[in-house]
Amino acid sequence: MLAWAPPALPVLPVAAAIAAGLYLLGVRTVRRKGRRWPAARVVSFLLGCVVLAGVTGLRIEAYSWHLFSAFMFQQLTLSILVPPLLVGGAPGVLLLRATPHRGLGKVVLGAALGLLRSPAPRILLHSGFTIPLFLMSYYGVYLGGVVDAIGGTWLGHTALQVFFLGAGLLFIIPILSIGPLPGRDSWLMRFFDIFIEMPLHVFIGVILMMATTPMVALFATPPAAWGIDPLRDQSIAGALAWSYGEPIAMITTCLFALRWRRSERRDAERAGADRREEDEREAYNAYLDDLRRR
């Protein structure tokens, strides 16, 4: 499944390559300005691009048309693994720092700021939308017959991949993004979002492993020469849904907890500085009052 076998129309692999090139160009521009850009962010974003290109451009892409397990591995990678890696690179912050404030860059910055101020991103990134969307990407796609309806065509297959990636990005951006957002929930609410998401793919895995008949007709008849039992393959897909996302969710939770702790520490330091400044102001005012009385 890791052999080199790009599809005839490699949309997502090409998009990943373009994204990686633009990101490196932005990093070069920022560093030429004498500003530091952490290497960890570069590694995170480029690794996300590599995984995105690999899971949609290697031979696993061809197998995902016939094997439920390969298709499920693709979905889990696109919706759970790739989004945190891309968001960890802080591409939004890089865009704001690398884009010049003149010429075409001024237009790009204006469009980005206009998008941030529009109501659409506020709705799309709200947990009331992202959690049902993430839920739909599993239960609606498989139990609602979406894969059977459109998954057999190139356009439908690619649209499902884009949908999985988009749902994962919309879910993880409010949780891990360090860039400006049109709205951001409290730390406690974002932690609750992670807690709600973690069991979603687990339960669909249980359903797939316990099913006694093929649940997706598209994968019910793999090529006879492969000697694949469709029920066994469906059980493997369910096991992947059960186990794949747990380590990634745990790492995401730990990163979120570290950022939460750092934020509270900064807030405490800022509050302490404000209190010291207020105390100094009161002492100075008392000194002036004493001078006036004298």
N, C-alpha and C positions, 0 to 999 in steps of 0.2 A: 504493500500500500504506500510505501515511501519512495517508490521508483519514480523517475522523471517521466511524466506523461501529461503534459499540459492539455487542457481542453481546447477545442477548436476556437472558442471565443472566451479567452481567459479574462473576464471582466474584473473580478475581484483580485486576482494576482496582479494585474496591471495597475489597478487602483492602489494596491498596497505598495507597489514599487514607486508610483508617483508620490504617494504620501511620504514615503521614506526619503525620497529625493528632496521634496520641499522642506521637510523637517530639517534635514542636514544643511540645506541652504540657509534656513532661518537661524540655526545654531551658529553657523559661520558668520552670519551678519551680526548677531548679538556679540559674539566674542571679538569681532573686529572693532566694535564700539568700546571695547575695554570692559564689558560687563561679563560677569561669570554666569555660566549655565551648567548646572550639576551634570556630571557624567551619568549618574544613576537614571536621570530622566531620559537621556539619550538612549541608554541601553534598554530601558523599559519600552519606549516607543518603537525602536527598531525591532526589538524582539516581537512585539505585537504585530508589526508588519510582516515579519518573516513567518510567524505562525499563521497569519491570515493567508498569505500567499501559498504556504505549504499545504494547508488543509483544503484549499480550493483549487490548487494547481497541480498537485502530485496525483498519483494513480488512485488514491483514496477517493478522489472526485468521481472517477469512473465507477468504482465499486459502489458509491453511494446511490447510484441509480437502481441497484438491484439488491443490496443488502441493507436491512434495517439497522444492523449494528454499525455499519460504516456511516449511514446517514445520521444516526443518533450521535456518533462521535463528532461528526461535523457540526451538528447543531450545538452540542455542549461546548465545543471549542469556540465557536463563533459568539455564543451568548454569555459564556461564563469566564473563559480564559482571555480571549483577545481584548474585550472592552477594558478590564482593569489595567492591562499593559499599555494600551493606547492612552487612556486617561492619566496614567502615571507619568507619562511624558509631558504633561501640561502643554498640549499644543496651542490652546487658546492664549495662555500667557505668552508663549513664544511668538505667536502672531502679533500680539499687541506691542511686544518689545522690538521685533525685527522689522516691522513694516514702517517705512519712512512716512513722515507727516507732510508729504508734499506729492504733487502729481497723482499718479494712479494709487499710490499708497494711501493718500488722503481719502480717496473714494472707498478703498477697501476698509479702512478704519471706520469711516462713516457708516458703511453697511453693517459692519460688525456691531458697532454701538447701537445702531437702529434696531438690529435683531435682538440685542439684549433688552432693549426697552419695550419691545413689542409684546403683546399678551400671549402670542402663540408659544414661545419657549417656556413661559411661566406655567402654562397648562401642560405642555408635553413633559416637563421635568417634575411635575407635582406627583407625589406618591399615590394620590387618588387615581392617576392615570397610568403611571409606570408599573405598579404592582399588578393591576388587571391585565395590562399588556403582556407582562412577563408570564402571567398565568395562561393567557391565551396562546402564547408561543409554544406551550406544551399540550395542555388539555384540549384547546380548541383545534390545534393543528391535527392532532391524532384522533381524538374522539369525535371531532366534527367533520372528518372526511376531507380536510383541506388538502392533505398530501395526495390522496387519490384523485382529487379534482384537478389539480394543477401541477403536481409533482412529476408527471410523465413528460412534460414538455420542457425545452431548454429555458424558455422565458419563465415558466412557473417555478422550475427548479432554482434558477438564479434569484427570482423574487423571494423565495423562501429563505435563501441564504442571506440576502440583504435584510429581510425582516428579522431574522434571528440576531444578526449583528446590530441592527438598529435598536431592537428591544433591549439588548444587553447594554448598549451605550446609554440609552435613556435612563435605565435603572441605576447604573453605576456613577454617572456624572454627578448627580447631586450628593453622592456619598463620598467620593474620593477626589473630586475636582478641587484644585486650589485656585482656579481662575475665577473671574467675576461671573456671577450668574444672575438672572433676573429675579430670582427668589431662592432662598435656601431655608430649609427646615432647621429646627433646633438639633443639637447633637443627640438628644434623647430620641427624638422622632426618627432621625436617620438610623440610629441603632435599632429601633423598632422595625424599620423597613428591612434591614438585613435579617433580623430574626424571622420576619414573615417570609422572606424569599427562600431561605435555606431549605425548608422542607418541601417546597413546591415540586422540584424535579425528583425528589425522593419518592413521593406518592405515585407519580406517574410511572416510576420504575417498578414499584410494587404491582401496579395494575398490569404492566406488560409482562412481568415475570409470572404472574398467577393466571394469565389468560390461557385458555385451552384451545383457542383457534386464532389464526392470524388476524390481527386487528387492522392492518393496512394492506389492502388488496395489491398495491403496487409492489410490495415485497413478499407476496404470498407464493410467487412462482419464480424463484431465482433460476438461472441457467442450469439445466440438468447436468451438464458436464462438470459443474463445480461440486456436486454432491453435498449441497447445503440443505439441512433441515430447517425450513422456515420458522418453525416453532422454537427450535434451539437458537436460531439467529435472533429471533424476537426476544427470547429470554436474555441473551447477551446484551441486547440494546437496553433492556430494563435494568440489568445489573450495572451498565455504564451510567444510566440516569441516576441510579441509587448511589453510586460511589464516586463518580468522576468529580462532581462539584464540591464535595465536602472539604478536601484539603484546600482548594482555592478559596472557598467561603471562609475557612478558618484563618487563612493568611490575610484575606481582605478585612476580616473582623479585627485582627491584631493591628494592622496598619491604621484602621479607623480609630481603635482605642488609643494608639500612640498619639495620633493627631488631636484627639479629644483632650488627652492629658496635657499636651503642649499648649493647646489653646487656653485651657483653664489656668495653666501656669502663667501664660502671658497676661491673661485678664487679671489674675491676682497681682502680678507685678505692676501692671498699669494702675490698678486700684490703689496699691500701696504708694505708688509715686504720686497719684492724685491726692491721697490723704496727707502725704508729707508736704506737698505744695500748699495745701489748704492750711496745714498747721503753721508753715512758714509765713503765709500771708496773714494769718490771725496774729502771730507774734509780731510781725512788722506793724500791723495796724495798732496793736496794743502799745508798741514803742512810740508811734506817732501820737497816740492819745496821751501818753505820759509826757511827751515833750510839750504838747499843747497845754496841758494842765500846769506844767512848770512855768 
